[in-house]
Amino acid sequence: AAKKNDALLKRLLLEAIKKAGVARSSESESVHVDILKDASSMKAAFVVLDNSSMEAQSVKIPFQGEWRGVFSGWTVSDGAFPVAANSAEIYKKIFGKD
């Protein structure tokens, strides 16, 4: 979906975040980060990154466990979440504690 219409995907993600009432947990100059928690355990379940920069970025979040990018398929286990230039990515927790 992101390859076909990145702007539409970005709009969809931002609207979903807005409707869910999610607030940013941290923000850099070019990457917006939102942490979505599991309602029952209140533990982080998803990390949403929105990179407005024309360069790839990486955001360090001190989470343990393994995470996988929904669109990229990238796996993160060191807390450094990459996001491609001018795009958005959602990382889903595969396993671990936080």
C-alpha positions in Angstrom: 0.0 0.0 0.0 2.8 2.4 0.9 4.5 1.9 -2.5 1.2 2.6 -4.4 0.2 5.7 -2.5 2.5 6.8 0.4 0.5 10.0 1.0 -2.7 8.1 1.4 -1.1 5.6 3.8 0.3 8.5 5.9 -3.1 10.2 6.0 -4.7 6.9 7.1 -2.2 6.3 9.8 -2.5 9.8 11.2 -6.3 9.6 11.2 -6.3 6.3 13.0 -3.9 7.7 15.6 -6.0 10.8 16.1 -9.3 8.8 16.5 -7.6 6.4 19.0 -6.6 9.4 21.1 -3.0 8.4 21.1 -0.4 11.1 22.1 3.2 11.2 21.0 5.6 9.7 23.5 8.6 11.4 22.0 9.4 13.4 18.9 12.6 14.3 17.0 12.8 17.0 14.4 11.8 14.7 11.5 10.4 11.5 13.1 7.1 11.4 15.0 6.9 8.4 17.3 3.7 6.9 18.8 3.5 4.0 21.2 0.3 1.9 21.1 -0.3 -0.2 24.1 -2.3 -3.4 24.6 -5.6 -2.4 26.4 -5.5 -5.4 28.8 -1.9 -5.3 29.8 -1.0 -1.7 29.1 2.3 -2.9 27.6 3.7 -1.5 24.4 2.3 -3.5 21.4 3.1 -1.3 18.4 5.5 1.5 17.6 4.4 3.9 14.8 7.1 6.0 13.1 6.4 8.8 10.7 9.5 10.2 9.0 9.1 13.5 7.2 12.8 13.7 6.4 14.2 13.0 2.9 16.8 10.7 4.6 16.3 7.4 6.4 16.2 7.8 10.1 16.5 5.6 13.2 14.9 6.2 16.6 16.3 4.6 19.7 13.6 3.4 22.1 14.6 1.4 25.1 12.3 -1.6 24.5 13.3 -5.2 25.1 12.2 -8.0 22.9 11.8 -8.4 19.1 9.7 -6.2 16.8 8.9 -6.6 13.1 8.0 -3.8 10.6 4.5 -4.4 9.1 5.5 -2.8 5.8 9.3 -3.3 5.6 9.5 -6.7 7.3 12.6 -5.4 9.2 13.3 -7.0 12.5 14.5 -4.9 15.5 15.9 -6.4 18.7 18.2 -3.7 19.9 15.7 -0.8 20.4 16.9 1.1 17.2 13.8 1.4 15.0 14.7 2.4 11.4 12.3 4.2 9.1 12.8 4.9 5.4 13.0 8.4 4.0 9.7 10.3 3.8 7.6 7.3 4.9 5.8 5.7 7.8 6.3 2.3 9.5 4.5 0.3 12.1 6.5 -2.1 14.3 4.6 -5.0 15.9 5.9 -6.6 19.0 6.8 -10.3 18.3 8.0 -11.3 21.8 9.7 -9.9 24.9 8.7 -7.8 27.9 8.1 -4.1 28.4 
